Amino acid sequence: MIIDTNAIIGILLLGITSIIMFCVSFRSYKKGKMFKQRCTLCVQGTVADIVKEDDGPGEAPKPYRVYEYTVNGKLYRKKAKLSRIPDYAPGEEIDVFCDPDDPDFYYIERRSDFQICIVALTVALLSLAGIIMYAVFML
């Protein structure tokens, strides 16, 4: 059996891509687990507004979702890029999980359909990469 050099390169590239995706996913999982362990206080928050801000010179304005929550009588006003928090409309109530000792440290739980979509997209992209590599290197 003759092993094609192009096939080996394709398999190596797909393997490296898979390892990188696994490492990124695992890091994201560990970070999420750390947030859940630290942020045990759940408070009611509200989506206050959606604003556009410049990130720097030459950059187009990017949309941010602004939300508010109160802990021990103190109002916290935070913003996050639209892509980092699920679709909530202004005025909608949300659960904000924060550290009881440091309410500035917080997270907003993503909706499960968002997470399923990301996993499906990752699998689809890796499959597409495999098909393209097969087509380029094997045909």
N, C-alpha and C positions, 0 to 999 in steps of 0.2 A: 504494500500500500504506500503510495506516494503522498506525502503531506505537503499541501500547498502553503507557501510562505504567506500569501495573502489571507488565507483562511486562519492561520495562526494569529496574524496581526488583528484580524477582525474579532476573533474570540478573546484575545487579550484586551482589546479596547472595550468590548462589551463587559468583560469581567471587571475591568478597572472602573467603568462607569457604574456597574452594579454595586461594587464595594463603596464607592464614594456616596451613592444614594443611600446605602445602608447606614453609613457613618453619619450622614446628615440627619436621617430619620431618627437614629438612635440618640443623637445629641438633642434633637428637638423633644424626643420622648423624655429624656432625663431632665431637661429644663422644665418641661411641663409638670413633671412629678415633683420637682423641687418647689415650684410655685404652689402646687396644691398642698404640700406639706407645710409651707411657711404661711400661706395666706388662708387662715382658717375662719376669719370673720367675714360673714356674708352680709352686705348692706344693700339697700335698695338705691339704685342710681337712676339717672335720667339722661337720655341723649339730649343735650342742650342745643346743638347747632351743627351744621356742616359748613366749614370755612375752607377757603383756598389760600395757601401761603407759599411764598417762594422759598426754596431750599438753598438758594445761592445764586450768584451771578450766572446768567446764561441758562438758568433752569426755568422751565415752565411752571406756573403755580400748580401745586398738587393739593388735592382735596384731603381734608382731615375731618374726622368726626370728633366733636367736643362733647364730653359727658361730665356729669357732676354727681358727687356722692358726699354724704355727710357722715363723719365718725366723731363721736363725743362732742357734738355741737360745732365742729369745724368743717367748713365746706371745702371740698377738694374739687378742682376743675382740671381735667386732663384732656389731652387730645391724642389721637392715634390716626395713622394713615388708614384710609378706608379699607385697604386690602388686609389689614391686620386684625380687624374686628368685623364680625358678620354684619349683614345688612340690618341695621336698626334705623328706623326713621326718627327724625327730631320729635321729641315729646314722648317717645316710647320709654317705658321703664325697663331697666336691666338689673341683673344681679352682678354686683361687683364684689370680688373676693379680695380682701386685703389682710396684711399682717397686722394683728391687734397692737403690736408694739411700734410699728412704723407704717401708718396708713398710706404713706406715699408709695409703698411697695404693694402692688396690686396686680390683678389680672381679671380679664373678662372672659368667661368660658365661651369657647367657640361652639357653634351649633354642630351637632354630630354630622349633619349632611355636608357641611363644609369639609370636615376631616375625611369623610368617605370620598368626596370629590377629589381631594388632593391625592389620596392613595390610588384611586382609579387612574388619575392622570399620570402618576409616576409609573404605574404598571404599563399603561398604554404607550408612554414615551419609550420605555425600555424595550417593549415589544417592537415598536416601530424601528428603533435603532437596530435591533437584531435582524429585522426583515431587510432593512436597507443595507446592512453589512453583508447579509447573505447574497442579496442581489448584486452588489458591487464586487464582492470578492469571489463568489462561487460561480457566477454565470459568465 
